[in-house]
Amino acid sequence: MNNSTSYWLKKGIHNGMPIALGYLAVSFTLGIAAKNAGLTALQAALASITCHASAGEFAGFTLIAALAAYTEIAVMELIINARYFLMSCALSQKLDNKIPFFHRLIMGLFVTDEIFGLTVSVPEKLNPAYMYGMVLVASPAWVLGTYFGVLFGNILPANIVSALSVGLYGMFIAIIIPPARKNHIIAGVVAISMIISCIFSYAPVISSISSGTRIIILTVIISLAAAILFPVKEENARSADNTNATNNT
């Protein structure tokens, strides 16, 4: 398998194109929310540069519109985006110990659901260039989508804007389907997580918890249960890594 930086950078750019298209659509709707909150196109774009989480940005724009205090916005963003702590911890296990701290810092800034889904599935160690390749195309699309959403969002019909907002979810489903088809345990865990997540959304007490916190609770509980009930033996893990490496060569 080719481990060169140029190889992984090109692969990241290639795999990041669908993410970029999804980000462009979803961030466009965020731009509409930013405009309704009184932000200019430049201010909204700066918000997208520093935050690549749709739920986090939407909550931020909502609080800005409500004239919330800085501390309220900061605490809300911490809670909503706390799930990225778990993703970052998982990715840190795939990095070589020799990877400098600044690489880890930059990668942490750009951890999103979709980018995490692709990077965590890389066999063996993760080359930072793979994530950078995805970021090179996905991040500008996220920022530009927000920018143009402020400028032109209210011109588009409501049904088109609504359709754009679900595009990213369809793309994320496309990321988890291939491994689920190959492994029935993964498919079962995904199905169970969807069912429980739906229940949590309507349960009397749990539904009042923020979506980000619910995701953290579900992630910890379901992943722990799956690890206990269906542990992956080291020999099988190495065999799977070798198979994936052969397929990706």
Solvent accessible surface area in square Angstrom, and as a share of the most:
residue,aa,sasa,rsa
1,M,73,0.33
2,N,76,0.39
3,N,110,0.57
4,S,49,0.31
5,T,86,0.50
6,S,62,0.40
7,Y,56,0.21
8,W,7,0.03
9,L,57,0.28
10,K,145,0.61
11,K,52,0.22
12,G,0,0.00
13,I,60,0.31
14,H,136,0.61
15,N,36,0.19
16,G,0,0.00
17,M,92,0.41
18,P,70,0.44
19,I,2,0.01
20,A,8,0.06
21,L,121,0.60
22,G,9,0.09
23,Y,4,0.01
24,L,78,0.39
25,A,18,0.14
26,V,12,0.07
27,S,0,0.00
28,F,29,0.12
29,T,27,0.16
30,L,7,0.04
31,G,0,0.00
32,I,25,0.13
33,A,18,0.14
34,A,0,0.00
35,K,83,0.35
36,N,108,0.55
37,A,16,0.13
38,G,64,0.62
39,L,26,0.13
40,T,76,0.44
41,A,11,0.08
42,L,117,0.58
43,Q,93,0.41
44,A,0,0.00
45,A,8,0.06
46,L,97,0.48
47,A,28,0.22
48,S,0,0.00
49,I,84,0.43
50,T,100,0.58
51,C,30,0.18
52,H,17,0.08
53,A,5,0.04
54,S,35,0.23
55,A,38,0.29
56,G,0,0.00
57,E,6,0.03
58,F,112,0.47
59,A,18,0.14
60,G,8,0.08
61,F,6,0.03
62,T,72,0.42
63,L,36,0.18
64,I,64,0.33
65,A,59,0.45
66,A,73,0.57
67,L,163,0.81
68,A,24,0.19
69,A,52,0.41
70,Y,196,0.75
71,T,97,0.56
72,E,97,0.43
73,I,33,0.17
74,A,62,0.48
75,V,84,0.48
76,M,66,0.30
77,E,36,0.16
78,L,107,0.53
79,I,69,0.35
80,I,13,0.06
81,N,32,0.16
82,A,16,0.13
83,R,19,0.07
84,Y,29,0.11
85,F,124,0.52
86,L,61,0.30
87,M,29,0.13
88,S,41,0.27
89,C,81,0.48
90,A,38,0.29
91,L,7,0.03
92,S,41,0.26
93,Q,137,0.61
94,K,36,0.15
95,L,10,0.05
96,D,57,0.29
97,N,145,0.74
98,K,180,0.76
99,I,32,0.16
100,P,60,0.38
101,F,145,0.60
102,F,112,0.47
103,H,42,0.19
104,R,76,0.28
105,L,112,0.56
106,I,73,0.37
107,M,6,0.03
108,G,38,0.37
109,L,94,0.47
110,F,33,0.14
111,V,10,0.06
112,T,4,0.02
113,D,36,0.18
114,E,11,0.05
115,I,4,0.02
116,F,42,0.18
117,G,16,0.16
118,L,37,0.19
119,T,0,0.00
120,V,52,0.30
121,S,73,0.47
122,V,9,0.05
123,P,9,0.06
124,E,101,0.45
125,K,115,0.49
126,L,4,0.02
127,N,33,0.17
128,P,11,0.07
129,A,6,0.04
130,Y,7,0.03
131,M,0,0.00
132,Y,48,0.18
133,G,0,0.00
134,M,0,0.00
135,V,17,0.10
136,L,103,0.51
137,V,33,0.19
138,A,1,0.00
139,S,18,0.12
140,P,64,0.40
141,A,13,0.10
142,W,1,0.00
143,V,24,0.14
144,L,88,0.44
145,G,1,0.01
146,T,0,0.00
147,Y,73,0.28
148,F,82,0.34
149,G,0,0.00
150,V,10,0.06
151,L,77,0.38
152,F,97,0.41
153,G,2,0.02
154,N,92,0.47
155,I,131,0.66
156,L,64,0.32
157,P,71,0.45
158,A,85,0.66
159,N,110,0.57
160,I,78,0.40
161,V,27,0.15
162,S,68,0.44
163,A,61,0.47
164,L,53,0.26
165,S,38,0.24
166,V,90,0.52
167,G,36,0.35
168,L,15,0.07
169,Y,145,0.55
170,G,42,0.40
171,M,29,0.13
172,F,68,0.29
173,I,81,0.41
174,A,62,0.48
175,I,31,0.16
176,I,38,0.19
177,I,76,0.39
178,P,65,0.41
179,P,55,0.35
180,A,12,0.09
181,R,193,0.70
182,K,166,0.70
183,N,60,0.31
184,H,161,0.72
185,I,79,0.40
186,I,67,0.34
187,A,35,0.27
188,G,31,0.30
189,V,41,0.24
190,V,33,0.19
191,A,48,0.38
192,I,90,0.46
193,S,33,0.21
194,M,103,0.46
195,I,105,0.54
196,I,51,0.26
197,S,45,0.29
198,C,73,0.44
199,I,101,0.51
200,F,31,0.13
201,S,47,0.30
202,Y,176,0.67
203,A,20,0.16
204,P,126,0.79
205,V,115,0.66
206,I,52,0.26
207,S,40,0.26
208,S,96,0.62
209,I,57,0.29
210,S,34,0.22
211,S,52,0.33
212,G,0,0.00
213,T,38,0.22
214,R,41,0.15
215,I,69,0.35
216,I,40,0.20
217,I,59,0.30
218,L,17,0.09
219,T,59,0.34
220,V,72,0.41
221,I,97,0.49
222,I,20,0.10
223,S,61,0.39
224,L,102,0.51
225,A,43,0.33
226,A,23,0.18
227,A,61,0.48
228,I,121,0.61
229,L,123,0.61
230,F,100,0.42
231,P,96,0.60
232,V,116,0.67
233,K,138,0.59
234,E,102,0.46
235,E,124,0.55
236,N,89,0.46
237,A,38,0.29
238,R,150,0.55
239,S,65,0.42
240,A,52,0.40
241,D,44,0.23
242,N,90,0.46
243,T,72,0.42
244,N,55,0.28
245,A,16,0.13
246,T,100,0.58
247,N,105,0.54
248,N,55,0.28
249,T,114,0.66
